[in-house]
Amino acid sequence: MLPDEVYKRRPNHNNTPESITLIIANFIVFAVATQLFVSATKIHTFFWVIVGALAVYNFFNIRKYREDYNKAQVIAYVLSLIIMVIFFFVMRGRS
């Protein structure tokens, strides 16, 4: 049996930084939107609506938790955006 402290250590994932949560949410939303609304010949208009909504969500989330973003987390966030752009072109080329 595990001690009770193991279950009390991370209630509601309070130890996960907001920047990591934002990066994970970005990848999930972007991957689903790319799969549903992007083909090799056409990018559906709703894809751009989703990307715009994601950008607004990122803006307000970063603004709300600005004090939590140190240099390493900003670098990780920028790298995740670059990876998403590469992911977009890879997925568009495969369809």
C-alpha positions in Angstrom: 0.0 0.0 0.0 1.1 3.5 -0.7 1.2 6.1 2.1 -1.5 8.8 2.2 1.0 11.5 1.4 1.4 10.3 -2.1 -2.3 11.1 -2.9 -2.2 14.5 -1.1 1.0 15.7 -2.8 -0.5 16.9 -6.1 -4.2 17.8 -5.7 -5.6 19.2 -9.0 -2.1 19.3 -10.5 -1.2 22.4 -8.6 2.4 21.9 -9.2 2.2 22.0 -13.0 3.3 25.4 -14.3 0.8 27.4 -16.3 3.3 27.6 -19.2 3.4 23.8 -19.5 -0.4 23.6 -19.4 -0.6 26.3 -22.1 1.8 24.5 -24.3 -0.1 21.2 -24.0 -3.4 22.9 -24.7 -1.9 24.6 -27.8 -0.6 21.3 -29.2 -3.9 19.5 -28.6 -6.1 22.2 -30.1 -3.7 22.8 -33.0 -3.3 19.1 -33.9 -7.1 18.6 -33.9 -7.7 21.7 -36.0 -5.0 20.7 -38.4 -6.4 17.2 -38.8 -10.0 18.4 -39.3 -9.6 21.5 -41.4 -6.4 21.3 -43.4 -5.9 19.3 -46.6 -3.1 19.3 -49.2 -5.0 21.6 -51.5 -7.2 23.7 -49.2 -7.1 25.3 -45.8 -10.7 25.7 -44.5 -11.6 29.1 -43.1 -12.7 27.6 -39.8 -9.0 26.6 -39.2 -8.0 30.3 -39.2 -10.9 31.0 -36.7 -9.5 28.4 -34.4 -5.9 29.6 -34.7 -7.1 33.2 -34.0 -9.1 32.0 -30.9 -6.0 30.1 -29.7 -3.9 33.3 -30.2 -6.4 35.3 -28.1 -6.4 32.6 -25.4 -2.6 32.6 -25.3 -2.5 36.4 -25.0 -4.8 36.5 -22.1 -3.3 33.5 -20.4 0.3 34.9 -20.6 -1.0 38.2 -19.4 -2.7 36.7 -16.4 0.3 34.5 -15.4 3.1 36.9 -16.5 5.0 36.6 -13.2 5.2 32.8 -13.7 7.1 33.1 -17.0 10.8 33.1 -16.5 13.4 33.0 -19.3 13.4 29.2 -19.7 9.6 29.0 -19.9 9.5 31.8 -22.5 12.1 29.9 -24.6 10.1 26.7 -24.3 6.9 28.5 -25.3 8.6 30.0 -28.4 10.1 26.7 -29.3 6.6 25.1 -29.1 5.3 27.7 -31.5 8.1 26.9 -34.0 7.4 23.2 -33.6 3.7 23.8 -34.3 4.5 25.6 -37.5 6.7 22.8 -38.6 4.0 20.3 -37.6 1.5 22.2 -39.7 3.6 21.9 -42.9 4.4 18.2 -42.2 0.7 17.4 -41.7 -0.4 19.4 -44.7 2.2 17.6 -46.9 1.0 14.2 -45.8 -2.7 14.7 -46.5 
